[in-house]
Amino acid sequence: MVHSIGKDKSSVNGNKMTTSRENLLEAAILYIANHGLSDMSLRELASEIGTSHRMIIYHFGSRQGLVAAIVESMERQQRDALAQIAQNNTTTRDVIEAQWAHLSDPAMRPFVCLFFEVLSLALHERPGTESFVASMTTPWLDLGDKIVQQLGLQTRRDDVRLGVAVVRGLLIEVAATGDLAAPTASLNRFLDLLDAHSIQ
């Protein structure tokens, strides 16, 4: 996802109105990466990404639905990134440390904040966020199980869930305070505990 930052609107839309769902989603992600979402209305966002608010509603149902789709897309890209990280590391600790370095990069902060924004909307059962809740954890657990198998290790699914929860919890602190050192120290402490219990 970091590779998207820095591109401007014209690189996505050119001179044509953005109409397909895929193109709308890509354009929205690119715009948010550069400017943030804040409380921008659908009309304002549509104008910025070269479409109409009616087209956004047609494809996503609501502003919340669009935001949920954005985060789901980002989550898929982050799972792909984690799968790639796992290809280049040989221990669970190495994988988690590399993933943490990626997610805690300041360039990722807009997307981390957006993830938790959509989670809040989903907890309030806002329209369009249902699929986000359904895909929030299970795909990560499935990927974690696959990575553990790739590494030739055995662990419980509960351990994978714990790892996901720890990383997300520490990301909240990074996003809210801007402090990276303390959450990273806590992550290292968590990894030390895993090592001590022979979960390599």
C-alpha positions as CSV (number, residue, x, y, z in Angstrom):
1,M,0.0,0.0,0.0
2,V,2.9,2.4,0.6
3,H,3.7,2.3,-3.1
4,S,0.5,4.3,-3.7
5,I,1.5,7.3,-1.7
6,G,2.6,10.3,-3.7
7,K,0.6,9.6,-6.9
8,D,-1.8,12.3,-7.9
9,K,-5.4,12.1,-9.1
10,S,-4.5,12.4,-12.7
11,S,-2.4,9.3,-12.7
12,V,-5.6,7.3,-11.9
13,N,-8.3,9.1,-13.8
14,G,-6.7,10.9,-16.7
15,N,-9.3,12.9,-18.5
16,K,-12.1,10.3,-18.2
17,M,-14.7,10.0,-15.4
18,T,-14.0,7.2,-13.0
19,T,-17.0,4.8,-13.2
20,S,-16.1,1.2,-12.5
21,R,-16.0,-0.1,-8.9
22,E,-12.4,-1.2,-9.2
23,N,-11.3,2.2,-10.6
24,L,-13.3,4.1,-8.0
25,L,-11.8,2.1,-5.2
26,E,-8.3,2.6,-6.5
27,A,-8.8,6.3,-7.0
28,A,-10.3,6.8,-3.5
29,I,-7.3,4.9,-1.9
30,L,-4.8,7.0,-3.8
31,Y,-6.6,10.2,-2.7
32,I,-6.8,9.3,0.9
33,A,-3.2,8.2,1.0
34,N,-2.2,11.8,-0.1
35,H,-4.9,13.8,1.7
36,G,-6.7,11.8,4.3
37,L,-10.5,11.2,4.5
38,S,-11.5,13.2,7.6
39,D,-15.2,14.3,7.3
40,M,-15.2,14.8,3.6
41,S,-18.6,14.4,2.0
42,L,-19.3,12.0,-0.8
43,R,-19.8,14.9,-3.2
44,E,-16.4,16.4,-2.2
45,L,-14.6,13.1,-2.5
46,A,-16.3,12.3,-5.8
47,S,-15.2,15.6,-7.2
48,E,-11.6,15.0,-6.1
49,I,-11.4,11.5,-7.7
50,G,-13.2,12.4,-10.9
51,T,-16.6,10.8,-10.5
52,S,-20.1,11.6,-9.1
53,H,-21.5,10.9,-5.7
54,R,-24.3,8.9,-7.3
55,M,-21.8,6.6,-8.9
56,I,-20.1,6.0,-5.5
57,I,-23.5,5.3,-3.9
58,Y,-24.4,2.9,-6.8
59,H,-21.2,0.8,-6.2
60,F,-20.8,1.1,-2.4
61,G,-24.2,2.0,-1.0
62,S,-22.9,4.8,1.3
63,R,-19.9,6.7,2.5
64,Q,-19.4,4.1,5.2
65,G,-19.6,1.3,2.6
66,L,-17.0,3.0,0.5
67,V,-14.7,3.4,3.5
68,A,-15.2,-0.3,4.5
69,A,-14.3,-1.3,0.9
70,I,-11.2,0.8,1.1
71,V,-10.1,-0.9,4.3
72,E,-10.9,-4.4,3.0
73,S,-8.8,-3.7,0.0
74,M,-6.0,-2.4,2.2
75,E,-6.3,-5.5,4.4
76,R,-6.0,-7.8,1.4
77,Q,-2.9,-5.9,0.3
78,Q,-1.4,-6.2,3.8
79,R,-2.0,-9.9,3.9
80,D,-0.3,-10.2,0.6
81,A,2.6,-8.2,2.0
82,L,2.7,-10.5,5.1
83,A,2.8,-13.5,2.8
84,Q,5.7,-12.0,1.0
85,I,7.5,-11.2,4.2
86,A,7.1,-14.8,5.3
87,Q,8.8,-16.0,2.1
88,N,11.9,-14.0,3.2
89,N,12.1,-15.0,6.8
90,T,12.6,-18.3,8.6
91,T,11.2,-17.8,12.2
92,T,7.9,-16.5,13.6
93,R,9.8,-13.8,15.4
94,D,11.5,-12.6,12.2
95,V,8.1,-12.5,10.4
96,I,6.4,-10.5,13.1
97,E,9.3,-8.1,13.4
98,A,9.3,-7.5,9.7
99,Q,5.5,-7.0,9.6
100,W,5.7,-4.6,12.5
101,A,8.4,-2.5,10.8
102,H,6.1,-2.3,7.7
103,L,2.9,-1.5,9.6
104,S,4.4,1.0,12.0
105,D,6.1,2.9,9.2
106,P,4.9,6.5,9.3
107,A,3.8,6.2,5.7
108,M,1.3,3.6,6.8
109,R,-0.3,5.7,9.5
110,P,-3.3,7.0,7.3
111,F,-4.3,3.5,6.6
112,V,-3.8,2.2,10.1
113,C,-6.0,5.1,11.3
114,L,-8.6,4.4,8.7
115,F,-8.7,0.7,9.7
116,F,-9.7,1.7,13.2
117,E,-12.1,4.3,12.0
118,V,-14.0,1.7,10.0
119,L,-13.9,-0.7,12.9
120,S,-15.6,1.9,15.1
121,L,-18.3,2.4,12.4
122,A,-18.8,-1.4,12.2
123,L,-19.2,-1.7,15.9
124,H,-22.1,0.8,15.6
125,E,-23.5,-1.3,12.8
126,R,-23.3,1.4,10.2
127,P,-24.6,0.3,6.8
128,G,-22.0,-1.0,4.5
129,T,-19.6,-2.3,7.2
130,E,-21.0,-5.7,7.6
131,S,-18.5,-7.4,5.3
132,F,-15.6,-5.7,7.1
133,V,-16.6,-7.3,10.4
134,A,-16.9,-10.7,8.7
135,S,-13.4,-10.5,7.2
136,M,-11.6,-8.7,10.0
137,T,-10.0,-11.7,11.7
138,T,-10.5,-15.0,10.0
139,P,-8.5,-14.3,6.9
140,W,-5.6,-13.2,9.1
141,L,-5.8,-16.4,11.2
142,D,-5.9,-18.6,8.0
143,L,-2.8,-16.8,6.7
144,G,-1.1,-17.2,10.0
145,D,-1.8,-20.9,10.1
146,K,-0.4,-21.2,6.5
147,I,2.8,-19.3,7.4
148,V,3.3,-21.4,10.5
149,Q,3.1,-24.5,8.3
150,Q,5.5,-23.0,5.8
151,L,8.0,-22.5,8.6
152,G,7.6,-26.1,9.6
153,L,6.3,-25.2,13.0
154,Q,3.3,-26.2,15.1
155,T,1.2,-23.8,17.1
156,R,-2.4,-23.4,18.1
157,R,-4.8,-21.1,16.3
158,D,-5.3,-19.3,19.6
159,D,-1.6,-18.3,19.5
160,V,-2.1,-16.9,16.0
161,R,-5.1,-14.9,17.2
162,L,-3.0,-13.6,20.1
163,G,-0.3,-12.4,17.7
164,V,-2.9,-10.6,15.6
165,A,-4.4,-9.0,18.6
166,V,-1.1,-7.8,20.1
167,V,0.0,-6.2,16.8
168,R,-3.3,-4.4,16.4
169,G,-3.4,-3.3,20.0
170,L,0.1,-1.8,19.8
171,L,-0.8,-0.1,16.5
172,I,-3.6,1.8,18.3
173,E,-1.0,3.3,20.6
174,V,1.4,4.2,17.7
175,A,-1.5,5.8,15.8
176,A,-2.9,7.7,18.8
177,T,0.3,8.9,20.3
178,G,3.0,8.9,17.6
179,D,5.2,7.0,20.0
180,L,6.9,4.1,18.3
181,A,9.6,3.2,20.8
182,A,7.4,2.0,23.7
183,P,5.0,-0.1,21.6
184,T,8.0,-1.7,19.8
185,A,9.6,-2.5,23.2
186,S,6.3,-4.1,24.2
187,L,6.2,-6.1,21.0
188,N,9.8,-7.3,21.6
189,R,8.8,-8.3,25.2
190,F,5.8,-10.3,23.7
191,L,8.2,-12.0,21.3
192,D,10.6,-12.9,24.1
193,L,7.7,-14.6,25.9
194,L,6.9,-16.5,22.8
195,D,10.5,-17.6,22.4
196,A,10.6,-18.7,26.1
197,H,7.6,-20.9,25.4
198,S,9.3,-22.4,22.4
199,I,7.0,-20.9,19.8
200,Q,9.6,-20.2,17.2
